[in-house]
């Protein structure tokens, strides 16, 4: 019976939901949090020069960072959609969405300067993909 594999499907869904949540929280921290030092200087010798923390939103987005953060967001979103399709609808396309999303999240994490903030979401994406491919195709959640 498929009910014997219900914990496996629930684990896949939970890992995917946590991957999407932690991935988007990491992206939010990368964009809004203090992640880049901005140096302010004046020409007057009496004024102090110092580094201040600025968010990417305030400092401006470098093209590579913007591209990798968008790829990571798309990746973790694909993982969540794919896990739902695979676990609830027993769709084989869901497995492929999970795999492509996990790959995109991992590559974006490795390339991005803000990668460590998205790393928990990428790691859970890989876990959801591994669970999805380890389960037999006929399993689905009890309705």
TORDOTOR-887906 format. One record per atom (N, C-alpha, C, O): x, y, z. Coordinates in steps of 0.02 Angstrom, whole numbers. Atoms other than C-alpha are relative to their C-alpha. Last residue first. Example, Ala and Ser with C-alpha at 12.3 -4.5 7.8 and 13.67 -1.06 7.14 Angstrom:
2
R       xx       yy       zz
R      -42      -59       -3
R      684      -53      357
R      -39       55       37
R      -14      110       45
R       45      -59        0
R      615     -225      390
R       45       60        0
R       97       59       33
REM end
This chain:
143
R       xx       yy       zz
R       46      -58        7
R     -307      586      -25
R      -56       -3       49
R      -98       42       50
R       70       21       -5
R     -166      471       24
R      -44       62       -3
R      -31      113       30
R       32      -11      -64
R       -2      542      -36
R      -72      -25       -1
R     -105      -22      -53
R       30      -66       -6
R       76      463     -187
R      -32        7       68
R      -44      -43      102
R       20      -25      -66
R      188      315     -225
R      -31       70       -6
R       -9      111      -47
R       71        8      -11
R      184      238     -398
R      -24       31       66
R      -84       36       79
R       40      -47       38
R      355      304     -451
R      -74       -2       18
R     -109       48       11
R       30       28       60
R      456      216     -318
R      -50       48      -31
R      -77       92        3
R       66       31      -10
R      549      330     -198
R      -25      -31      -65
R      -10       -6     -119
R       -7       64      -35
R      736      363     -206
R      -66      -37        7
R      -66      -97       19
R      -24       52       44
R      723      496     -341
R        7      -67       34
R       12     -118        0
R       45       10       56
R      611      609     -238
R       22      -55      -47
R      -19      -93      -73
R       58       37      -24
R      713      585      -80
R      -48      -15      -57
R      -75      -69      -62
R      -22       69      -15
R      873      635     -170
R      -58      -42       25
R      -64     -100        7
R      -11       35       63
R      788      787     -247
R       21      -72       13
R       -2     -118      -22
R       66       15       29
R      719      842      -78
R        7      -38      -66
R      -32      -82      -81
R       31       53      -39
R      894      827       -2
R      -69      -19      -28
R      -85      -78      -32
R      -34       62       18
R      971      928     -144
R      -30      -59       38
R      -39     -113       11
R       23       16       68
R      841     1064     -115
R       31      -66      -24
R       -3     -108      -54
R       64       34       -7
R      878     1057       72
R      -30      -16      -68
R      -68      -65      -74
R      -13       66      -29
R     1060     1097       34
R      -65      -39        9
R      -67      -99       -5
R      -29       42       52
R     1011     1240      -83
R       13      -71       26
R        1     -120       -9
R       52       16       48
R      896     1317       47
R       25      -46      -55
R      -11      -91      -77
R       48       47      -31
R     1030     1306      181
R      -56      -20      -48
R      -76      -78      -49
R      -24       69       -7
R     1161     1381       61
R      -49      -47       35
R      -56     -103       12
R       48       43       35
R     1062     1538       14
R       18      -74        9
R      -20     -117      -13
R       67      -15      -27
R     1151     1652      140
R      -53      -45      -31
R     -106      -57        0
R       11       31      -66
R     1318     1569      104
R      -69       14       30
R      -93      -25       71
R       16       71       -2
R     1299     1613      -80
R      -11      -30       68
R      -57      -70       76
R       47        8      -56
R     1297     1803      -64
R      -21      -72        9
R      -72      -86       40
R      -35      -25      -59
R     1453     1816     -174
R      -44       -5       63
R      -18       -8      118
R       19      -64      -28
R     1358     1706     -296
R       45       21       58
R       65      -20       99
R      -26      -55       40
R     1441     1568     -396
R      -11       67       34
R       29      113       24
R      -73        5        8
R     1424     1421     -276
R       29       61      -36
R       87       79      -23
R      -32       -8      -65
R     1249     1468     -219
R       76        0       -6
R      110       38       29
R        5      -70      -20
R     1189     1496     -396
R       33       13       67
R       62       66       78
R      -45      -38       42
R     1256     1325     -447
R       -2       74       19
R       50      107       22
R      -69       15      -20
R     1171     1243     -298
R       49       40      -42
R       97       68      -14
R      -13      -29      -66
R     1003     1329     -326
R       73      -12       21
R      104       33       49
R       -3      -72        7
R     1003     1291     -513
R       17       34       67
R       57       80       69
R      -61      -16       36
R     1044     1108     -482
R        9       75       -8
R       64      101        2
R      -56       10      -46
R      909     1095     -349
R       66       17      -34
R      110       47       -3
R        0      -53      -50
R      782     1173     -467
R       57       -6       50
R       89       43       68
R      -22      -61       34
R      829     1057     -610
R        3       58       50
R       50       98       49
R      -70        8       18
R      816      904     -496
R       28       64      -33
R       82       87      -15
R      -40       -1      -61
R      653      956     -414
R       74       -2      -18
R      114       36       11
R        1      -69      -25
R      577      998     -584
R       42        6       64
R       78       55       72
R      -46      -38       41
R      633      828     -649
R        2       73       21
R       55      105       19
R      -69       20      -15
R      553      736     -505
R       50       42      -39
R      101       63      -13
R      -19      -30      -64
R      393      837     -527
R       71      -18       20
R      108       23       47
R      -27      -66       14
R      385      787     -710
R       21       37       63
R       66       79       62
R      -71        7       12
R      363      609     -651
R       33       66      -17
R       93       76       -4
R      -22      -19       67
R      196      660     -579
R       75      -11       -6
R      113       11       37
R      -39       57       25
R      130      568     -426
R       22       12      -73
R       20      -33     -114
R       29       20       64
R        2      709     -398
R       35      -60      -32
R       12      -84      -84
R       73       -1       -2
R       35      738     -213
R      -31      -28      -64
R      -79      -66      -61
R       27       32      -59
R      217      691     -192
R      -76       -6       -1
R     -104      -57       18
R      -22       69       -7
R      283      725     -366
R      -34      -35       58
R      -56      -92       51
R       23       40       56
R      184      881     -407
R       17      -74        9
R      -23     -117       -8
R       73        6       -6
R      211      952     -233
R      -28      -43      -57
R      -70      -85      -45
R       14       46      -56
R      396      913     -240
R      -76       -9        9
R     -100      -64       22
R      -13       69       20
R      409      993     -412
R      -15      -51       54
R      -41     -105       40
R       53       19       47
R      325     1154     -355
R        9      -73      -21
R      -39     -111      -24
R       63        4      -36
R      439     1168     -203
R      -57      -23      -45
R      -97      -65      -26
R       -3       58      -45
R      596     1126     -301
R      -66       -8       37
R      -91      -64       42
R       11       61       41
R      548     1247     -440
R        2      -62       44
R      -35     -110       31
R       72        1       16
R      533     1386     -309
R      -17      -61      -43
R      -69      -93      -33
R       36       26      -59
R      704     1341     -239
R      -75        1      -12
R     -111      -40       18
R      -17       69      -17
R      781     1356     -412
R      -39      -27       59
R      -69      -81       55
R       36       43       47
R      691     1516     -464
R       12      -74       17
R      -34     -114       12
R       71       -5      -16
R      753     1601     -306
R      -43      -43      -46
R      -90      -76      -24
R       11       37      -63
R      930     1536     -333
R      -74        2       19
R     -102      -48       40
R       -5       72       16
R      928     1593     -515
R      -13      -42       62
R      -46      -94       59
R       60       19       37
R      865     1766     -463
R        0      -74      -17
R      -52     -107      -14
R       54        0      -49
R     1003     1778     -332
R      -67      -17      -33
R     -108      -52       -4
R       -5       60      -40
R     1131     1724     -462
R      -55       -3       54
R      -80      -57       70
R       15       60       40
R     1076     1854     -589
R        1      -63       43
R      -43     -105       36
R       71       -1       16
R     1071     1997     -462
R      -20      -63      -38
R      -72      -94      -23
R       37       13      -61
R     1242     1951     -394
R      -76       -2      -13
R     -110      -47       11
R       -8       71      -17
R     1318     1940     -567
R      -40      -19       62
R      -71      -72       65
R       37       44       45
R     1245     2108     -620
R        5      -74       17
R      -44     -111       14
R      -45       21       54
R     1306     2203     -467
R      -36      -51      -44
R      -77      -90      -19
R      -11       71       14
R     1154     2270     -376
R       53      -10      -53
R       47       16     -109
R        8       17       71
R     1157     2444     -302
R       19      -73      -12
R       63     -100       21
R      -63       -8       36
R     1223     2505     -135
R       -6      -12      -75
R       38        8     -113
R      -24      -69       -6
R     1054     2535      -51
R       62       11      -42
R       70       66      -70
R       52      -44       26
R      970     2374     -112
R       24       73        2
R       10      111      -44
R       -5       -1       73
R     1130     2277      -89
R      -51       47      -31
R      -40       76      -84
R       32       57       33
R     1125     2328       92
R       12        4      -74
R       31       56     -101
R       56      -20       43
R     1250     2446      168
R      -29      -63      -31
R        7     -111      -44
R       35       56       31
R     1372     2424      310
R      -59       27      -39
R      -98       68      -15
R       66       12      -29
R     1482     2575      342
R      -31      -60      -36
R      -16      -73      -95
R       41       47       38
R     1667     2597      315
R      -66      -10       36
R      -68      -16       97
R       14       66      -29
R     1753     2749      382
R      -43      -41      -45
R      -74      -17      -93
R       17       46       54
R     1833     2914      341
R      -12      -68       31
R       28      -91       72
R      -24       69       -5
R     1832     3047      474
R      -23      -40      -60
R      -76      -28      -89
R       54       49       -4
R     1813     3231      437
R       28      -71       -2
R       80      -84      -33
R       27        6      -68
R     1952     3351      482
R      -55      -53        6
R      -68      -77       60
R      -41       42      -44
R     2052     3323      324
R      -29       -9       70
R      -10      -56      104
R      -24      -39      -57
R     1913     3387      211
R       40      -45       47
R       18     -100       64
R      -64      -32       15
R     1902     3296       45
R       27       39       59
R       86       58       58
R        8      -70       19
R     1768     3177      102
R       69       29      -13
R      120       -1        5
R      -58      -43      -11
R     1762     2990      111
R      -17       70      -23
R      -57       81      -68
R       16      -70       13
R     1627     2858      125
R       62       41       17
R       95       30       67
R      -49      -46      -29
R     1666     2675      105
R      -20       70      -19
R      -32       86      -77
R       -5      -59       42
R     1524     2553       78
R       46       49       35
R       38       63       94
R      -29      -59      -31
R     1541     2380      150
R        4       57      -50
R       30       49     -105
R      -51      -31       42
R     1423     2251       80
R       25       62       36
R      -15      102       61
R      -44       50       30
R     1313     2125      168
R       56       30      -41
R       98       -7      -68
R      -65      -32        9
R     1207     2225      288
R       52      -50      -26
R       82      -87       13
R      -44        2      -58
R     1038     2144      257
R       66       35      -14
R       83       49      -71
R       16      -52      -49
R      908     2194      128
R       49        4       58
R       52       56       92
R       20      -63       31
R      962     2102      -30
R       -7       55       52
R       15      112       40
R      -52      -24       46
R     1063     1960       45
R      -17       68      -30
R       27      110      -39
R      -56      -24      -40
R      943     1942      191
R       56       27      -44
R       89       76      -27
R       21      -62      -34
R      796     1931       72
R       55       29       42
R       65       90       42
R       -1      -51       53
R      888     1802      -34
R      -21       68       29
R        8      119       12
R      -69      -16       15
R      923     1701      122
R        7       53      -53
R       50       97      -48
R      -23      -40      -58
R      740     1711      174
R       73       20      -12
R       92       77        2
R       25      -68        8
R      694     1655       -3
R       18       45       59
R       28      105       50
R      -30      -31       59
R      807     1503        8
R      -22       72       -9
R       19      116      -21
R      -67      -22      -18
R      754     1463      186
R       37       32      -58
R       77       78      -49
R        3      -51      -52
R      571     1459      137
R       69       27       17
R       79       87       17
R       27      -62       29
R      596     1368      -28
R       -1       56       52
R       16      113       37
R      -49      -26       49
R      710     1238       50
R      -24       66      -30
R       14      113      -35
R      -53      -34      -37
R      593     1219      200
R       54       28      -47
R       81       82      -33
R       29      -61      -28
R      448     1182       84
R       52       39       40
R       55      100       36
R        9      -49       54
R      554     1061      -17
R      -29       65       26
R       -9      119        5
R      -66      -24       22
R      616      969      137
R       -7       53      -54
R       30      102      -53
R      -27      -42      -52
R      439      958      207
R       68       28      -19
R       81       88       -9
R       36      -64        0
R      368      893       44
R       28       48       52
R       35      108       38
R      -16      -35       63
R      502      759       28
R      -34       69       -2
R       -3      119      -20
R      -68      -26       -8
R      483      712      211
R       21       38      -62
R       54       90      -57
R        5      -58      -44
R      295      696      187
R       68       32       12
R       74       93       16
R       31      -55       39
R      324      584       37
R       -6       63       43
R        6      118       19
R      -48      -20       51
R      443      473      136
R      -26       58      -40
R       12      106      -54
R      -52      -42      -31
R      326      469      287
R       53       24      -50
R       80       79      -42
R       24      -67      -15
R      183      411      174
R       53       42       34
R       60      101       16
R      -50      -48       21
R      280      262      107
R      -21       72       13
R        9      118      -14
R      -63       19      -32
R      181      128      201
R       55       50      -17
R      104       56       20
R       -2      -30      -67
R       21      220      151
R       64      -19       37
R       83       16       84
R      -37      -62       -1
R       57      177      -31
R        5       32       70
R       49       73       81
R       42      -60        0
R        0        0        0
R       44       62        0
R       98       63       29
REM end
